[in-house]
Amino acid sequence: MTQPVERNAAATPPDPDEGGDPACWANRVCPECGRLNDAERPVVCENCGARFE
Ligand SMILES: [Zn+2]
């Protein structure tokens, strides 16, 4: 049996109609102080200086 299982997964794209997209700003929230940084992909927190992954 050789079923293309991967194609099944690709046939179900993530629902873009979830209302809001937390993933687009989640990486800007400081893990230390919780500040939402202005930079799109901050390296260090502009508030406390903690490093982002
Ligand atoms: Zn911080």
mmCIF file of the protein (N, C-alpha, C, O) and its ligand, coordinates in Angstrom:
data_MODEL
# 
_entry.id   MODEL 
# 
loop_
_entity.id 
_entity.type 
_entity.pdbx_number_of_molecules 
1 polymer     1 
2 non-polymer 1 
# 
_entity_poly.entity_id                      1 
_entity_poly.type                           'polypeptide(L)' 
_entity_poly.nstd_linkage                   no 
_entity_poly.nstd_monomer                   no 
_entity_poly.pdbx_seq_one_letter_code       MTQPVERNAAATPPDPDEGGDPACWANRVCPECGRLNDAERPVVCENCGARFE 
_entity_poly.pdbx_seq_one_letter_code_can   MTQPVERNAAATPPDPDEGGDPACWANRVCPECGRLNDAERPVVCENCGARFE 
_entity_poly.pdbx_strand_id                 A 
# 
loop_
_entity_poly_seq.entity_id 
_entity_poly_seq.num 
_entity_poly_seq.mon_id 
_entity_poly_seq.hetero 
1 1  MET n 
1 2  THR n 
1 3  GLN n 
1 4  PRO n 
1 5  VAL n 
1 6  GLU n 
1 7  ARG n 
1 8  ASN n 
1 9  ALA n 
1 10 ALA n 
1 11 ALA n 
1 12 THR n 
1 13 PRO n 
1 14 PRO n 
1 15 ASP n 
1 16 PRO n 
1 17 ASP n 
1 18 GLU n 
1 19 GLY n 
1 20 GLY n 
1 21 ASP n 
1 22 PRO n 
1 23 ALA n 
1 24 CYS n 
1 25 TRP n 
1 26 ALA n 
1 27 ASN n 
1 28 ARG n 
1 29 VAL n 
1 30 CYS n 
1 31 PRO n 
1 32 GLU n 
1 33 CYS n 
1 34 GLY n 
1 35 ARG n 
1 36 LEU n 
1 37 ASN n 
1 38 ASP n 
1 39 ALA n 
1 40 GLU n 
1 41 ARG n 
1 42 PRO n 
1 43 VAL n 
1 44 VAL n 
1 45 CYS n 
1 46 GLU n 
1 47 ASN n 
1 48 CYS n 
1 49 GLY n 
1 50 ALA n 
1 51 ARG n 
1 52 PHE n 
1 53 GLU n 
# 
loop_
_struct_asym.id 
_struct_asym.entity_id 
A 1 
B 2 
# 
loop_
_chem_comp.id 
_chem_comp.type 
_chem_comp.mon_nstd_flag 
ALA 'L-peptide linking' y 
ARG 'L-peptide linking' y 
ASN 'L-peptide linking' y 
ASP 'L-peptide linking' y 
CYS 'L-peptide linking' y 
GLN 'L-peptide linking' y 
GLU 'L-peptide linking' y 
GLY 'peptide linking'   y 
LEU 'L-peptide linking' y 
MET 'L-peptide linking' y 
PHE 'L-peptide linking' y 
PRO 'L-peptide linking' y 
THR 'L-peptide linking' y 
TRP 'L-peptide linking' y 
VAL 'L-peptide linking' y 
ZN  non-polymer         . 
# 
_pdbx_entity_nonpoly.entity_id   2 
_pdbx_entity_nonpoly.name        ? 
_pdbx_entity_nonpoly.comp_id     ZN 
# 
_pdbx_nonpoly_scheme.asym_id         B 
_pdbx_nonpoly_scheme.entity_id       2 
_pdbx_nonpoly_scheme.mon_id          ZN 
_pdbx_nonpoly_scheme.ndb_seq_num     1 
_pdbx_nonpoly_scheme.pdb_seq_num     101 
_pdbx_nonpoly_scheme.auth_seq_num    101 
_pdbx_nonpoly_scheme.pdb_mon_id      ZN 
_pdbx_nonpoly_scheme.auth_mon_id     ZN 
_pdbx_nonpoly_scheme.pdb_strand_id   A 
_pdbx_nonpoly_scheme.pdb_ins_code    . 
# 
loop_
_atom_site.group_PDB 
_atom_site.id 
_atom_site.type_symbol 
_atom_site.label_atom_id 
_atom_site.label_alt_id 
_atom_site.label_comp_id 
_atom_site.label_asym_id 
_atom_site.label_entity_id 
_atom_site.label_seq_id 
_atom_site.pdbx_PDB_ins_code 
_atom_site.Cartn_x 
_atom_site.Cartn_y 
_atom_site.Cartn_z 
_atom_site.occupancy 
_atom_site.B_iso_or_equiv 
_atom_site.pdbx_formal_charge 
_atom_site.auth_seq_id 
_atom_site.auth_comp_id 
_atom_site.auth_asym_id 
_atom_site.auth_atom_id 
_atom_site.pdbx_PDB_model_num 
ATOM   1   N  N  . MET A 1 1  ? 0.839   -1.205 0.000  1.00 0.00 ? 1   MET A N  1 
ATOM   2   C  CA . MET A 1 1  ? 0.000   0.000  0.000  1.00 0.00 ? 1   MET A CA 1 
ATOM   3   C  C  . MET A 1 1  ? 0.881   1.265  0.000  1.00 0.00 ? 1   MET A C  1 
ATOM   4   O  O  . MET A 1 1  ? 1.736   1.453  0.865  1.00 0.00 ? 1   MET A O  1 
ATOM   5   N  N  . THR A 1 2  ? 0.643   2.092  -0.972 1.00 0.00 ? 2   THR A N  1 
ATOM   6   C  CA . THR A 1 2  ? 1.396   3.359  -1.030 1.00 0.00 ? 2   THR A CA 1 
ATOM   7   C  C  . THR A 1 2  ? 0.412   4.504  -1.197 1.00 0.00 ? 2   THR A C  1 
ATOM   8   O  O  . THR A 1 2  ? 0.151   4.967  -2.307 1.00 0.00 ? 2   THR A O  1 
ATOM   9   N  N  . GLN A 1 3  ? -0.110  4.938  -0.101 1.00 0.00 ? 3   GLN A N  1 
ATOM   10  C  CA . GLN A 1 3  ? -1.065  6.050  -0.152 1.00 0.00 ? 3   GLN A CA 1 
ATOM   11  C  C  . GLN A 1 3  ? -0.367  7.383  0.077  1.00 0.00 ? 3   GLN A C  1 
ATOM   12  O  O  . GLN A 1 3  ? 0.460   7.507  0.981  1.00 0.00 ? 3   GLN A O  1 
ATOM   13  N  N  . PRO A 1 4  ? -0.693  8.370  -0.728 1.00 0.00 ? 4   PRO A N  1 
ATOM   14  C  CA . PRO A 1 4  ? -0.088  9.714  -0.580 1.00 0.00 ? 4   PRO A CA 1 
ATOM   15  C  C  . PRO A 1 4  ? -0.694  10.464 0.594  1.00 0.00 ? 4   PRO A C  1 
ATOM   16  O  O  . PRO A 1 4  ? -1.540  11.341 0.423  1.00 0.00 ? 4   PRO A O  1 
ATOM   17  N  N  . VAL A 1 5  ? -0.243  10.101 1.790  1.00 0.00 ? 5   VAL A N  1 
ATOM   18  C  CA . VAL A 1 5  ? -0.811  10.698 3.000  1.00 0.00 ? 5   VAL A CA 1 
ATOM   19  C  C  . VAL A 1 5  ? -0.495  12.186 3.083  1.00 0.00 ? 5   VAL A C  1 
ATOM   20  O  O  . VAL A 1 5  ? -1.296  12.981 3.573  1.00 0.00 ? 5   VAL A O  1 
ATOM   21  N  N  . GLU A 1 6  ? 0.706   12.549 2.588  1.00 0.00 ? 6   GLU A N  1 
ATOM   22  C  CA . GLU A 1 6  ? 1.116   13.953 2.690  1.00 0.00 ? 6   GLU A CA 1 
ATOM   23  C  C  . GLU A 1 6  ? 0.181   14.873 1.904  1.00 0.00 ? 6   GLU A C  1 
ATOM   24  O  O  . GLU A 1 6  ? -0.042  16.020 2.293  1.00 0.00 ? 6   GLU A O  1 
ATOM   25  N  N  . ARG A 1 7  ? -0.353  14.373 0.816  1.00 0.00 ? 7   ARG A N  1 
ATOM   26  C  CA . ARG A 1 7  ? -1.247  15.214 0.008  1.00 0.00 ? 7   ARG A CA 1 
ATOM   27  C  C  . ARG A 1 7  ? -2.529  15.518 0.770  1.00 0.00 ? 7   ARG A C  1 
ATOM   28  O  O  . ARG A 1 7  ? -3.136  16.575 0.597  1.00 0.00 ? 7   ARG A O  1 
ATOM   29  N  N  . ASN A 1 8  ? -2.927  14.580 1.610  1.00 0.00 ? 8   ASN A N  1 
ATOM   30  C  CA . ASN A 1 8  ? -4.126  14.809 2.408  1.00 0.00 ? 8   ASN A CA 1 
ATOM   31  C  C  . ASN A 1 8  ? -3.917  15.988 3.363  1.00 0.00 ? 8   ASN A C  1 
ATOM   32  O  O  . ASN A 1 8  ? -4.800  16.827 3.540  1.00 0.00 ? 8   ASN A O  1 
ATOM   33  N  N  . ALA A 1 9  ? -2.741  16.031 3.965  1.00 0.00 ? 9   ALA A N  1 
ATOM   34  C  CA . ALA A 1 9  ? -2.451  17.111 4.905  1.00 0.00 ? 9   ALA A CA 1 
ATOM   35  C  C  . ALA A 1 9  ? -2.414  18.458 4.179  1.00 0.00 ? 9   ALA A C  1 
ATOM   36  O  O  . ALA A 1 9  ? -2.844  19.478 4.718  1.00 0.00 ? 9   ALA A O  1 
ATOM   37  N  N  . ALA A 1 10 ? -1.891  18.447 2.946  1.00 0.00 ? 10  ALA A N  1 
ATOM   38  C  CA . ALA A 1 10 ? -1.778  19.695 2.194  1.00 0.00 ? 10  ALA A CA 1 
ATOM   39  C  C  . ALA A 1 10 ? -3.145  20.167 1.703  1.00 0.00 ? 10  ALA A C  1 
ATOM   40  O  O  . ALA A 1 10 ? -3.324  21.337 1.365  1.00 0.00 ? 10  ALA A O  1 
ATOM   41  N  N  . ALA A 1 11 ? -4.101  19.248 1.668  1.00 0.00 ? 11  ALA A N  1 
ATOM   42  C  CA . ALA A 1 11 ? -5.424  19.609 1.161  1.00 0.00 ? 11  ALA A CA 1 
ATOM   43  C  C  . ALA A 1 11 ? -6.230  20.381 2.195  1.00 0.00 ? 11  ALA A C  1 
ATOM   44  O  O  . ALA A 1 11 ? -7.289  20.927 1.886  1.00 0.00 ? 11  ALA A O  1 
ATOM   45  N  N  . THR A 1 12 ? -5.720  20.426 3.435  1.00 0.00 ? 12  THR A N  1 
ATOM   46  C  CA . THR A 1 12 ? -6.439  21.146 4.474  1.00 0.00 ? 12  THR A CA 1 
ATOM   47  C  C  . THR A 1 12 ? -5.579  22.304 4.981  1.00 0.00 ? 12  THR A C  1 
ATOM   48  O  O  . THR A 1 12 ? -4.860  22.170 5.971  1.00 0.00 ? 12  THR A O  1 
ATOM   49  N  N  . PRO A 1 13 ? -5.663  23.433 4.293  1.00 0.00 ? 13  PRO A N  1 
ATOM   50  C  CA . PRO A 1 13 ? -4.886  24.605 4.711  1.00 0.00 ? 13  PRO A CA 1 
ATOM   51  C  C  . PRO A 1 13 ? -5.460  25.202 5.993  1.00 0.00 ? 13  PRO A C  1 
ATOM   52  O  O  . PRO A 1 13 ? -6.637  25.013 6.298  1.00 0.00 ? 13  PRO A O  1 
ATOM   53  N  N  . PRO A 1 14 ? -4.631  25.919 6.739  1.00 0.00 ? 14  PRO A N  1 
ATOM   54  C  CA . PRO A 1 14 ? -5.111  26.563 7.970  1.00 0.00 ? 14  PRO A CA 1 
ATOM   55  C  C  . PRO A 1 14 ? -6.186  27.595 7.668  1.00 0.00 ? 14  PRO A C  1 
ATOM   56  O  O  . PRO A 1 14 ? -6.116  28.312 6.669  1.00 0.00 ? 14  PRO A O  1 
ATOM   57  N  N  . ASP A 1 15 ? -7.153  27.659 8.519  1.00 0.00 ? 15  ASP A N  1 
ATOM   58  C  CA . ASP A 1 15 ? -8.255  28.587 8.316  1.00 0.00 ? 15  ASP A CA 1 
ATOM   59  C  C  . ASP A 1 15 ? -7.803  30.031 8.551  1.00 0.00 ? 15  ASP A C  1 
ATOM   60  O  O  . ASP A 1 15 ? -7.425  30.394 9.665  1.00 0.00 ? 15  ASP A O  1 
ATOM   61  N  N  . PRO A 1 16 ? -7.843  30.846 7.505  1.00 0.00 ? 16  PRO A N  1 
ATOM   62  C  CA . PRO A 1 16 ? -7.405  32.242 7.643  1.00 0.00 ? 16  PRO A CA 1 
ATOM   63  C  C  . PRO A 1 16 ? -8.474  33.122 8.260  1.00 0.00 ? 16  PRO A C  1 
ATOM   64  O  O  . PRO A 1 16 ? -8.256  34.311 8.495  1.00 0.00 ? 16  PRO A O  1 
ATOM   65  N  N  . ASP A 1 17 ? -9.624  32.537 8.519  1.00 0.00 ? 17  ASP A N  1 
ATOM   66  C  CA . ASP A 1 17 ? -10.737 33.328 9.016  1.00 0.00 ? 17  ASP A CA 1 
ATOM   67  C  C  . ASP A 1 17 ? -10.951 33.109 10.513 1.00 0.00 ? 17  ASP A C  1 
ATOM   68  O  O  . ASP A 1 17 ? -12.075 32.937 10.984 1.00 0.00 ? 17  ASP A O  1 
ATOM   69  N  N  . GLU A 1 18 ? -9.836  33.121 11.240 1.00 0.00 ? 18  GLU A N  1 
ATOM   70  C  CA . GLU A 1 18 ? -9.942  32.839 12.672 1.00 0.00 ? 18  GLU A CA 1 
ATOM   71  C  C  . GLU A 1 18 ? -10.217 34.101 13.476 1.00 0.00 ? 18  GLU A C  1 
ATOM   72  O  O  . GLU A 1 18 ? -10.501 34.029 14.671 1.00 0.00 ? 18  GLU A O  1 
ATOM   73  N  N  . GLY A 1 19 ? -10.136 35.239 12.834 1.00 0.00 ? 19  GLY A N  1 
ATOM   74  C  CA . GLY A 1 19 ? -10.361 36.481 13.558 1.00 0.00 ? 19  GLY A CA 1 
ATOM   75  C  C  . GLY A 1 19 ? -9.133  36.872 14.353 1.00 0.00 ? 19  GLY A C  1 
ATOM   76  O  O  . GLY A 1 19 ? -8.964  36.450 15.497 1.00 0.00 ? 19  GLY A O  1 
ATOM   77  N  N  . GLY A 1 20 ? -8.275  37.679 13.747 1.00 0.00 ? 20  GLY A N  1 
ATOM   78  C  CA . GLY A 1 20 ? -7.030  38.044 14.422 1.00 0.00 ? 20  GLY A CA 1 
ATOM   79  C  C  . GLY A 1 20 ? -5.953  37.028 14.102 1.00 0.00 ? 20  GLY A C  1 
ATOM   80  O  O  . GLY A 1 20 ? -6.242  35.873 13.788 1.00 0.00 ? 20  GLY A O  1 
ATOM   81  N  N  . ASP A 1 21 ? -4.708  37.470 14.186 1.00 0.00 ? 21  ASP A N  1 
ATOM   82  C  CA . ASP A 1 21 ? -3.599  36.575 13.864 1.00 0.00 ? 21  ASP A CA 1 
ATOM   83  C  C  . ASP A 1 21 ? -2.521  36.733 14.935 1.00 0.00 ? 21  ASP A C  1 
ATOM   84  O  O  . ASP A 1 21 ? -1.549  37.463 14.738 1.00 0.00 ? 21  ASP A O  1 
ATOM   85  N  N  . PRO A 1 22 ? -2.689  36.063 16.045 1.00 0.00 ? 22  PRO A N  1 
ATOM   86  C  CA . PRO A 1 22 ? -1.773  36.223 17.182 1.00 0.00 ? 22  PRO A CA 1 
ATOM   87  C  C  . PRO A 1 22 ? -0.340  35.861 16.838 1.00 0.00 ? 22  PRO A C  1 
ATOM   88  O  O  . PRO A 1 22 ? 0.596   36.359 17.465 1.00 0.00 ? 22  PRO A O  1 
ATOM   89  N  N  . ALA A 1 23 ? -0.161  34.995 15.842 1.00 0.00 ? 23  ALA A N  1 
ATOM   90  C  CA . ALA A 1 23 ? 1.190   34.540 15.512 1.00 0.00 ? 23  ALA A CA 1 
ATOM   91  C  C  . ALA A 1 23 ? 2.047   35.674 14.959 1.00 0.00 ? 23  ALA A C  1 
ATOM   92  O  O  . ALA A 1 23 ? 3.273   35.625 15.058 1.00 0.00 ? 23  ALA A O  1 
ATOM   93  N  N  . CYS A 1 24 ? 1.411   36.701 14.372 1.00 0.00 ? 24  CYS A N  1 
ATOM   94  C  CA . CYS A 1 24 ? 2.196   37.750 13.723 1.00 0.00 ? 24  CYS A CA 1 
ATOM   95  C  C  . CYS A 1 24 ? 2.784   38.724 14.735 1.00 0.00 ? 24  CYS A C  1 
ATOM   96  O  O  . CYS A 1 24 ? 3.715   39.457 14.402 1.00 0.00 ? 24  CYS A O  1 
ATOM   97  N  N  . TRP A 1 25 ? 2.287   38.752 15.921 1.00 0.00 ? 25  TRP A N  1 
ATOM   98  C  CA . TRP A 1 25 ? 2.883   39.652 16.917 1.00 0.00 ? 25  TRP A CA 1 
ATOM   99  C  C  . TRP A 1 25 ? 3.392   38.918 18.152 1.00 0.00 ? 25  TRP A C  1 
ATOM   100 O  O  . TRP A 1 25 ? 4.009   39.512 19.037 1.00 0.00 ? 25  TRP A O  1 
ATOM   101 N  N  . ALA A 1 26 ? 3.122   37.613 18.196 1.00 0.00 ? 26  ALA A N  1 
ATOM   102 C  CA . ALA A 1 26 ? 3.533   36.833 19.367 1.00 0.00 ? 26  ALA A CA 1 
ATOM   103 C  C  . ALA A 1 26 ? 5.051   36.846 19.530 1.00 0.00 ? 26  ALA A C  1 
ATOM   104 O  O  . ALA A 1 26 ? 5.562   36.832 20.650 1.00 0.00 ? 26  ALA A O  1 
ATOM   105 N  N  . ASN A 1 27 ? 5.773   36.875 18.399 1.00 0.00 ? 27  ASN A N  1 
ATOM   106 C  CA . ASN A 1 27 ? 7.240   36.861 18.492 1.00 0.00 ? 27  ASN A CA 1 
ATOM   107 C  C  . ASN A 1 27 ? 7.792   38.237 18.838 1.00 0.00 ? 27  ASN A C  1 
ATOM   108 O  O  . ASN A 1 27 ? 9.006   38.405 18.960 1.00 0.00 ? 27  ASN A O  1 
ATOM   109 N  N  . ARG A 1 28 ? 6.917   39.217 18.997 1.00 0.00 ? 28  ARG A N  1 
ATOM   110 C  CA . ARG A 1 28 ? 7.357   40.557 19.381 1.00 0.00 ? 28  ARG A CA 1 
ATOM   111 C  C  . ARG A 1 28 ? 7.115   40.831 20.853 1.00 0.00 ? 28  ARG A C  1 
ATOM   112 O  O  . ARG A 1 28 ? 7.550   41.850 21.390 1.00 0.00 ? 28  ARG A O  1 
ATOM   113 N  N  . VAL A 1 29 ? 6.414   39.906 21.499 1.00 0.00 ? 29  VAL A N  1 
ATOM   114 C  CA . VAL A 1 29 ? 6.147   40.083 22.920 1.00 0.00 ? 29  VAL A CA 1 
ATOM   115 C  C  . VAL A 1 29 ? 7.315   39.537 23.731 1.00 0.00 ? 29  VAL A C  1 
ATOM   116 O  O  . VAL A 1 29 ? 7.692   38.373 23.593 1.00 0.00 ? 29  VAL A O  1 
ATOM   117 N  N  . CYS A 1 30 ? 7.874   40.381 24.566 1.00 0.00 ? 30  CYS A N  1 
ATOM   118 C  CA . CYS A 1 30 ? 9.033   39.983 25.360 1.00 0.00 ? 30  CYS A CA 1 
ATOM   119 C  C  . CYS A 1 30 ? 8.658   38.865 26.336 1.00 0.00 ? 30  CYS A C  1 
ATOM   120 O  O  . CYS A 1 30 ? 7.663   38.967 27.053 1.00 0.00 ? 30  CYS A O  1 
ATOM   121 N  N  . PRO A 1 31 ? 9.467   37.794 26.356 1.00 0.00 ? 31  PRO A N  1 
ATOM   122 C  CA . PRO A 1 31 ? 9.205   36.683 27.273 1.00 0.00 ? 31  PRO A CA 1 
ATOM   123 C  C  . PRO A 1 31 ? 9.498   37.056 28.717 1.00 0.00 ? 31  PRO A C  1 
ATOM   124 O  O  . PRO A 1 31 ? 9.052   36.387 29.649 1.00 0.00 ? 31  PRO A O  1 
ATOM   125 N  N  . GLU A 1 32 ? 10.255  38.134 28.891 1.00 0.00 ? 32  GLU A N  1 
ATOM   126 C  CA . GLU A 1 32 ? 10.649  38.531 30.244 1.00 0.00 ? 32  GLU A CA 1 
ATOM   127 C  C  . GLU A 1 32 ? 9.661   39.515 30.861 1.00 0.00 ? 32  GLU A C  1 
ATOM   128 O  O  . GLU A 1 32 ? 9.174   39.306 31.972 1.00 0.00 ? 32  GLU A O  1 
ATOM   129 N  N  . CYS A 1 33 ? 9.371   40.593 30.126 1.00 0.00 ? 33  CYS A N  1 
ATOM   130 C  CA . CYS A 1 33 ? 8.537   41.647 30.707 1.00 0.00 ? 33  CYS A CA 1 
ATOM   131 C  C  . CYS A 1 33 ? 7.167   41.753 30.040 1.00 0.00 ? 33  CYS A C  1 
ATOM   132 O  O  . CYS A 1 33 ? 6.282   42.456 30.528 1.00 0.00 ? 33  CYS A O  1 
ATOM   133 N  N  . GLY A 1 34 ? 7.001   41.048 28.916 1.00 0.00 ? 34  GLY A N  1 
ATOM   134 C  CA . GLY A 1 34 ? 5.695   41.044 28.274 1.00 0.00 ? 34  GLY A CA 1 
ATOM   135 C  C  . GLY A 1 34 ? 5.436   42.239 27.380 1.00 0.00 ? 34  GLY A C  1 
ATOM   136 O  O  . GLY A 1 34 ? 4.310   42.445 26.927 1.00 0.00 ? 34  GLY A O  1 
ATOM   137 N  N  . ARG A 1 35 ? 6.460   43.024 27.125 1.00 0.00 ? 35  ARG A N  1 
ATOM   138 C  CA . ARG A 1 35 ? 6.294   44.220 26.286 1.00 0.00 ? 35  ARG A CA 1 
ATOM   139 C  C  . ARG A 1 35 ? 6.142   43.834 24.818 1.00 0.00 ? 35  ARG A C  1 
ATOM   140 O  O  . ARG A 1 35 ? 6.838   42.948 24.322 1.00 0.00 ? 35  ARG A O  1 
ATOM   141 N  N  . LEU A 1 36 ? 5.220   44.511 24.128 1.00 0.00 ? 36  LEU A N  1 
ATOM   142 C  CA . LEU A 1 36 ? 5.063   44.324 22.682 1.00 0.00 ? 36  LEU A CA 1 
ATOM   143 C  C  . LEU A 1 36 ? 6.006   45.291 21.977 1.00 0.00 ? 36  LEU A C  1 
ATOM   144 O  O  . LEU A 1 36 ? 5.743   46.491 21.901 1.00 0.00 ? 36  LEU A O  1 
ATOM   145 N  N  . ASN A 1 37 ? 7.109   44.752 21.462 1.00 0.00 ? 37  ASN A N  1 
ATOM   146 C  CA . ASN A 1 37 ? 8.125   45.599 20.833 1.00 0.00 ? 37  ASN A CA 1 
ATOM   147 C  C  . ASN A 1 37 ? 7.643   46.125 19.489 1.00 0.00 ? 37  ASN A C  1 
ATOM   148 O  O  . ASN A 1 37 ? 6.804   45.516 18.825 1.00 0.00 ? 37  ASN A O  1 
ATOM   149 N  N  . ASP A 1 38 ? 8.199   47.283 19.102 1.00 0.00 ? 38  ASP A N  1 
ATOM   150 C  CA . ASP A 1 38 ? 7.814   47.902 17.833 1.00 0.00 ? 38  ASP A CA 1 
ATOM   151 C  C  . ASP A 1 38 ? 8.425   47.178 16.647 1.00 0.00 ? 38  ASP A C  1 
ATOM   152 O  O  . ASP A 1 38 ? 7.807   47.090 15.586 1.00 0.00 ? 38  ASP A O  1 
ATOM   153 N  N  . ALA A 1 39 ? 9.637   46.658 16.818 1.00 0.00 ? 39  ALA A N  1 
ATOM   154 C  CA . ALA A 1 39 ? 10.319  45.964 15.727 1.00 0.00 ? 39  ALA A CA 1 
ATOM   155 C  C  . ALA A 1 39 ? 9.548   44.703 15.335 1.00 0.00 ? 39  ALA A C  1 
ATOM   156 O  O  . ALA A 1 39 ? 8.932   44.043 16.171 1.00 0.00 ? 39  ALA A O  1 
ATOM   157 N  N  . GLU A 1 40 ? 9.601   44.393 14.048 1.00 0.00 ? 40  GLU A N  1 
ATOM   158 C  CA . GLU A 1 40 ? 8.861   43.225 13.564 1.00 0.00 ? 40  GLU A CA 1 
ATOM   159 C  C  . GLU A 1 40 ? 9.469   41.928 14.099 1.00 0.00 ? 40  GLU A C  1 
ATOM   160 O  O  . GLU A 1 40 ? 8.753   41.016 14.511 1.00 0.00 ? 40  GLU A O  1 
ATOM   161 N  N  . ARG A 1 41 ? 10.794  41.864 14.086 1.00 0.00 ? 41  ARG A N  1 
ATOM   162 C  CA . ARG A 1 41 ? 11.487  40.713 14.652 1.00 0.00 ? 41  ARG A CA 1 
ATOM   163 C  C  . ARG A 1 41 ? 12.600  41.210 15.565 1.00 0.00 ? 41  ARG A C  1 
ATOM   164 O  O  . ARG A 1 41 ? 13.768  41.229 15.178 1.00 0.00 ? 41  ARG A O  1 
ATOM   165 N  N  . PRO A 1 42 ? 12.235  41.607 16.765 1.00 0.00 ? 42  PRO A N  1 
ATOM   166 C  CA . PRO A 1 42 ? 13.217  42.172 17.688 1.00 0.00 ? 42  PRO A CA 1 
ATOM   167 C  C  . PRO A 1 42 ? 14.254  41.136 18.112 1.00 0.00 ? 42  PRO A C  1 
ATOM   168 O  O  . PRO A 1 42 ? 13.941  39.963 18.314 1.00 0.00 ? 42  PRO A O  1 
ATOM   169 N  N  . VAL A 1 43 ? 15.501  41.603 18.242 1.00 0.00 ? 43  VAL A N  1 
ATOM   170 C  CA . VAL A 1 43 ? 16.579  40.716 18.708 1.00 0.00 ? 43  VAL A CA 1 
ATOM   171 C  C  . VAL A 1 43 ? 16.641  40.767 20.225 1.00 0.00 ? 43  VAL A C  1 
ATOM   172 O  O  . VAL A 1 43 ? 16.793  39.751 20.903 1.00 0.00 ? 43  VAL A O  1 
ATOM   173 N  N  . VAL A 1 44 ? 16.519  41.996 20.737 1.00 0.00 ? 44  VAL A N  1 
ATOM   174 C  CA . VAL A 1 44 ? 16.468  42.170 22.186 1.00 0.00 ? 44  VAL A CA 1 
ATOM   175 C  C  . VAL A 1 44 ? 15.287  43.067 22.514 1.00 0.00 ? 44  VAL A C  1 
ATOM   176 O  O  . VAL A 1 44 ? 14.898  43.910 21.705 1.00 0.00 ? 44  VAL A O  1 
ATOM   177 N  N  . CYS A 1 45 ? 14.727  42.892 23.672 1.00 0.00 ? 45  CYS A N  1 
ATOM   178 C  CA . CYS A 1 45 ? 13.591  43.687 24.096 1.00 0.00 ? 45  CYS A CA 1 
ATOM   179 C  C  . CYS A 1 45 ? 13.982  45.150 24.218 1.00 0.00 ? 45  CYS A C  1 
ATOM   180 O  O  . CYS A 1 45 ? 15.018  45.472 24.800 1.00 0.00 ? 45  CYS A O  1 
ATOM   181 N  N  . GLU A 1 46 ? 13.158  46.037 23.671 1.00 0.00 ? 46  GLU A N  1 
ATOM   182 C  CA . GLU A 1 46 ? 13.464  47.467 23.728 1.00 0.00 ? 46  GLU A CA 1 
ATOM   183 C  C  . GLU A 1 46 ? 13.208  48.003 25.135 1.00 0.00 ? 46  GLU A C  1 
ATOM   184 O  O  . GLU A 1 46 ? 13.628  49.113 25.461 1.00 0.00 ? 46  GLU A O  1 
ATOM   185 N  N  . ASN A 1 47 ? 12.538  47.240 25.949 1.00 0.00 ? 47  ASN A N  1 
ATOM   186 C  CA . ASN A 1 47 ? 12.219  47.697 27.292 1.00 0.00 ? 47  ASN A CA 1 
ATOM   187 C  C  . ASN A 1 47 ? 13.218  47.182 28.335 1.00 0.00 ? 47  ASN A C  1 
ATOM   188 O  O  . ASN A 1 47 ? 13.769  47.964 29.109 1.00 0.00 ? 47  ASN A O  1 
ATOM   189 N  N  . CYS A 1 48 ? 13.446  45.863 28.349 1.00 0.00 ? 48  CYS A N  1 
ATOM   190 C  CA . CYS A 1 48 ? 14.286  45.307 29.397 1.00 0.00 ? 48  CYS A CA 1 
ATOM   191 C  C  . CYS A 1 48 ? 15.581  44.699 28.858 1.00 0.00 ? 48  CYS A C  1 
ATOM   192 O  O  . CYS A 1 48 ? 16.467  44.343 29.636 1.00 0.00 ? 48  CYS A O  1 
ATOM   193 N  N  . GLY A 1 49 ? 15.700  44.576 27.536 1.00 0.00 ? 49  GLY A N  1 
ATOM   194 C  CA . GLY A 1 49 ? 16.957  44.092 26.956 1.00 0.00 ? 49  GLY A CA 1 
ATOM   195 C  C  . GLY A 1 49 ? 17.073  42.582 26.899 1.00 0.00 ? 49  GLY A C  1 
ATOM   196 O  O  . GLY A 1 49 ? 18.128  42.060 26.539 1.00 0.00 ? 49  GLY A O  1 
ATOM   197 N  N  . ALA A 1 50 ? 16.020  41.873 27.244 1.00 0.00 ? 50  ALA A N  1 
ATOM   198 C  CA . ALA A 1 50 ? 16.062  40.414 27.195 1.00 0.00 ? 50  ALA A CA 1 
ATOM   199 C  C  . ALA A 1 50 ? 16.172  39.948 25.728 1.00 0.00 ? 50  ALA A C  1 
ATOM   200 O  O  . ALA A 1 50 ? 15.607  40.564 24.824 1.00 0.00 ? 50  ALA A O  1 
ATOM   201 N  N  . ARG A 1 51 ? 16.891  38.881 25.525 1.00 0.00 ? 51  ARG A N  1 
ATOM   202 C  CA . ARG A 1 51 ? 17.087  38.382 24.156 1.00 0.00 ? 51  ARG A CA 1 
ATOM   203 C  C  . ARG A 1 51 ? 15.895  37.555 23.713 1.00 0.00 ? 51  ARG A C  1 
ATOM   204 O  O  . ARG A 1 51 ? 15.340  36.764 24.475 1.00 0.00 ? 51  ARG A O  1 
ATOM   205 N  N  . PHE A 1 52 ? 15.514  37.764 22.448 1.00 0.00 ? 52  PHE A N  1 
ATOM   206 C  CA . PHE A 1 52 ? 14.475  36.937 21.839 1.00 0.00 ? 52  PHE A CA 1 
ATOM   207 C  C  . PHE A 1 52 ? 15.136  35.737 21.173 1.00 0.00 ? 52  PHE A C  1 
ATOM   208 O  O  . PHE A 1 52 ? 16.305  35.794 20.791 1.00 0.00 ? 52  PHE A O  1 
ATOM   209 N  N  . GLU A 1 53 ? 14.385  34.656 21.036 1.00 0.00 ? 53  GLU A N  1 
ATOM   210 C  CA . GLU A 1 53 ? 14.929  33.467 20.365 1.00 0.00 ? 53  GLU A CA 1 
ATOM   211 C  C  . GLU A 1 53 ? 14.953  33.665 18.879 1.00 0.00 ? 53  GLU A C  1 
ATOM   212 O  O  . GLU A 1 53 ? 15.378  32.773 18.145 1.00 0.00 ? 53  GLU A O  1 
HETATM 213 ZN ZN . ZN  B 2 .  ? 11.374  42.868 27.994 1.00 0.00 2 101 ZN  A ZN 1 
# 
